[in-house]
Amino acid sequence: MNDASDYLIEIRDLDYTRGHLRIFKGLNITIARGKITAIMGPSGTGKTTLLRLITRQLVPDCGTILIDGIDIAKLSLKDLYILRRRFGMLFQNGALLTDINVFENVAFPLREHTDLPNRLIRHIVLTKLHAVGLRGAADMMPSQLSGGMARRVALARAMVMDPDILIYDEPFVGLDPISMGVIVRLVRKMNDALGISSILVSHDVQEIATVADCSYLISDGKVAASGSPDELRNTSSDLVRQFMHGMADGPVAFHYAAPNYAEQLLGRDAE
């Protein structure tokens, strides 16, 4: 892809610091239209922070984030809220509202952001629930759902506004193998059927390999590697190999930086 129009989101030379911790240092990522792009990396590398920057919940110190060529940092609040309607979000834990049933959870964005009549809202909600296989669970409460079912309801809610961009923040966490397989299939199916662009943040290398068109591995504030899952798995980089193969030893240390172990145990550092 050489034409800029092939990219829906472009992140250029992004720097972001929180307190004294520099999270991103000249980060460059492109999100292709109609594709599933995975963002991976060791814990604490800022993957969820990146999602917040893309949706302008946070503002970068420098660099640009372009969505359809628009610099989101320069948008007014009114225009930003309009732009955000193009996003759907699947949160890590589903984030269903516990005091309303499945139907109303999925209907919530429509009731908040549109003036559609109840008859049309009912049609849209049941269509989305049918797409994730849970039309029969419309009257159930979130407390009655399994983890996999709750994640599927959350996916229906994320799709209910027919977004251009669907963001998944750790969609596979805490799921059993069957539920995980269902979610993986739905991610691929929804992306292809609706022609949307998906951003998937996950640690699950095996699931990423089956669903992602392109993957980025972030480390030390930058892109350590990018390409198809197979290209990342066969890389010569020690860091990428350690992450992709789940190796305990490698550039990512097991121990967090600390004083000399013997001296700390003996209390010499307190003298």
Helices and strands as residue ranges (DSSP letters): G 4-6, E 7-18, E 21-32, E 36-40, H 47-54, E 62-67, E 70-71, G 72-74, H 77-84, E 87-90, H 102-113, H 118-131, G 135-137, G 142-144, H 147-159, E 165-169, H 177-194, E 197-201, H 205-211, E 214-219, E 222-227, H 229-233, H 238-245, H 261-266, G 268-270
